[in-house]
Amino acid sequence: MATIRTFEELEVWKKARIMSKEIYQVSASGSFFKDFALKDQINRASGSIMDNIAEGFERGGRKEFIEFLSYAKGSCGEVKPQLYRALDREHITLELFQKLETEITEIGKMLGGLSNYLNNTTLQGTKYLKEPHTYYQGLHFEFEEQL
């Protein structure tokens, strides 16, 4: 079993970070760059995914982590229609849309899998441990089975 000590170790956070960077790069050029409202909204929503994963993890409690994973999943749901708008406004190609849409869907599934795992574990989180320097001992995240 793996022990997760930081949110940066979570595969879903790593994927959300990559997605956020990709969206920023795509929206920083061409006609997308001039669509200020959509550019700002999609960048905020994609960044919010990784932010909420990190914030929930850092709160140190299972229930709070699950709550913030739900917010992150909601942000995935926000990014998707913004990708459709970017496609409809011809800011991105169909090929790029399909790639990003597949990535955001995968992140959403991973968040759901992680939430399900946490809902079914007895681990409470670091803030409930008597020894404050121990972490989620034995916490093992399996996504493949839950996708």
C-alpha positions as CSV (number, residue, x, y, z in Angstrom):
1,M,0.0,0.0,0.0
2,A,1.2,3.5,-0.8
3,T,1.3,6.3,1.7
4,I,0.3,9.7,0.3
5,R,2.0,12.5,2.2
6,T,1.4,15.5,-0.1
7,F,-1.3,16.3,-2.6
8,E,1.4,16.6,-5.3
9,E,1.7,12.8,-5.1
10,L,-1.9,12.3,-6.2
11,E,-2.2,11.2,-9.9
12,V,-5.4,13.1,-10.2
13,W,-3.8,16.3,-9.1
14,K,-0.9,15.8,-11.5
15,K,-3.4,15.3,-14.4
16,A,-5.4,18.4,-13.3
17,R,-2.2,20.4,-13.3
18,I,-1.3,19.3,-16.8
19,M,-4.8,20.1,-18.0
20,S,-4.7,23.5,-16.5
21,K,-1.4,24.3,-18.2
22,E,-2.8,23.0,-21.6
23,I,-5.8,25.2,-21.3
24,Y,-3.8,28.2,-20.4
25,Q,-1.5,27.6,-23.4
26,V,-4.4,27.1,-25.8
27,S,-6.2,30.2,-24.5
28,A,-3.1,32.4,-24.6
29,S,-3.0,32.8,-28.4
30,G,-5.1,33.3,-31.5
31,S,-8.7,34.3,-31.4
32,F,-9.1,32.6,-28.0
33,F,-6.8,35.2,-26.5
34,K,-9.1,38.0,-27.5
35,D,-12.2,36.3,-26.0
36,F,-11.5,37.7,-22.6
37,A,-14.5,36.4,-20.7
38,L,-14.2,32.8,-22.0
39,K,-10.4,32.8,-21.6
40,D,-10.7,34.0,-18.0
41,Q,-13.6,31.6,-17.1
42,I,-12.0,28.5,-18.5
43,N,-8.6,29.2,-16.9
44,R,-10.2,29.8,-13.5
45,A,-12.3,26.7,-13.7
46,S,-9.4,24.5,-14.9
47,G,-7.2,25.9,-12.1
48,S,-9.9,25.4,-9.6
49,I,-9.7,21.6,-10.1
50,M,-6.2,21.3,-8.9
51,D,-6.7,24.0,-6.2
52,N,-9.7,22.1,-4.7
53,I,-7.8,18.8,-4.6
54,A,-4.9,20.5,-2.8
55,E,-7.1,22.4,-0.4
56,G,-9.2,19.4,0.5
57,F,-6.1,17.2,1.1
58,E,-4.4,19.9,3.2
59,R,-7.4,20.2,5.5
60,G,-6.4,16.8,6.9
61,G,-9.8,15.3,7.3
62,R,-11.5,12.6,5.1
63,K,-14.9,14.2,5.1
64,E,-13.5,17.6,4.1
65,F,-11.3,16.1,1.5
66,I,-14.4,14.4,0.0
67,E,-16.2,17.7,0.0
68,F,-13.4,19.5,-1.9
69,L,-13.1,16.6,-4.3
70,S,-16.8,17.3,-5.1
71,Y,-16.0,20.9,-5.8
72,A,-13.1,19.8,-8.1
73,K,-15.5,17.5,-9.9
74,G,-17.9,20.4,-10.3
75,S,-15.1,22.4,-11.9
76,C,-14.6,19.6,-14.4
77,G,-18.2,20.0,-15.2
78,E,-17.7,23.7,-15.7
79,V,-14.7,23.3,-18.0
80,K,-16.6,20.9,-20.4
81,P,-19.2,23.4,-21.7
82,Q,-16.5,26.1,-21.9
83,L,-14.6,23.7,-24.3
84,Y,-17.8,23.4,-26.4
85,R,-18.0,27.2,-26.5
86,A,-14.4,27.4,-27.5
87,L,-15.0,24.9,-30.3
88,D,-18.2,26.6,-31.4
89,R,-16.4,30.0,-31.6
90,E,-13.7,28.3,-33.6
91,H,-11.0,29.1,-31.0
92,I,-9.9,25.4,-31.0
93,T,-10.1,22.6,-33.6
94,L,-12.3,19.6,-33.2
95,E,-9.2,17.4,-32.7
96,L,-8.0,19.6,-29.8
97,F,-11.5,19.7,-28.4
98,Q,-11.7,15.9,-28.4
99,K,-8.3,15.6,-26.7
100,L,-9.2,18.1,-23.9
101,E,-12.7,16.7,-23.4
102,T,-11.3,13.2,-23.0
103,E,-8.7,14.5,-20.5
104,I,-11.3,16.4,-18.4
105,T,-13.7,13.4,-18.5
106,E,-10.8,11.2,-17.2
107,I,-10.0,13.6,-14.4
108,G,-13.7,13.7,-13.4
109,K,-13.8,9.9,-13.3
110,M,-10.6,9.8,-11.2
111,L,-12.1,12.3,-8.7
112,G,-15.2,10.1,-8.5
113,G,-13.1,7.0,-7.9
114,L,-11.1,8.8,-5.2
115,S,-14.3,10.0,-3.5
116,N,-15.8,6.5,-3.6
117,Y,-12.6,5.1,-2.1
118,L,-12.6,7.7,0.7
119,N,-16.3,7.2,1.4
120,N,-15.6,3.5,1.9
121,T,-12.6,3.7,4.2
122,T,-12.3,4.0,7.9
123,L,-9.3,6.4,7.7
124,Q,-10.2,9.7,9.2
125,G,-7.3,11.9,8.1
126,T,-4.1,13.4,9.6
127,K,-5.9,15.9,11.9
128,Y,-7.4,13.0,13.8
129,L,-4.2,11.2,14.5
130,K,-2.7,11.3,17.9
131,E,0.8,11.6,16.5
132,P,0.7,14.8,14.3
133,H,3.7,13.8,12.2
134,T,2.2,10.6,10.8
135,Y,0.3,10.7,7.6
136,Y,-2.4,8.7,5.9
137,Q,-0.6,5.5,6.8
138,G,-1.4,2.8,4.3
139,L,-3.8,5.0,2.3
140,H,-3.9,3.4,-1.1
141,F,-5.5,5.1,-4.1
142,E,-6.7,2.8,-6.8
143,F,-8.3,4.5,-9.8
144,E,-8.0,1.9,-12.6
145,E,-10.6,-0.4,-11.0
146,Q,-13.1,2.4,-10.5
147,L,-12.9,3.9,-14.0
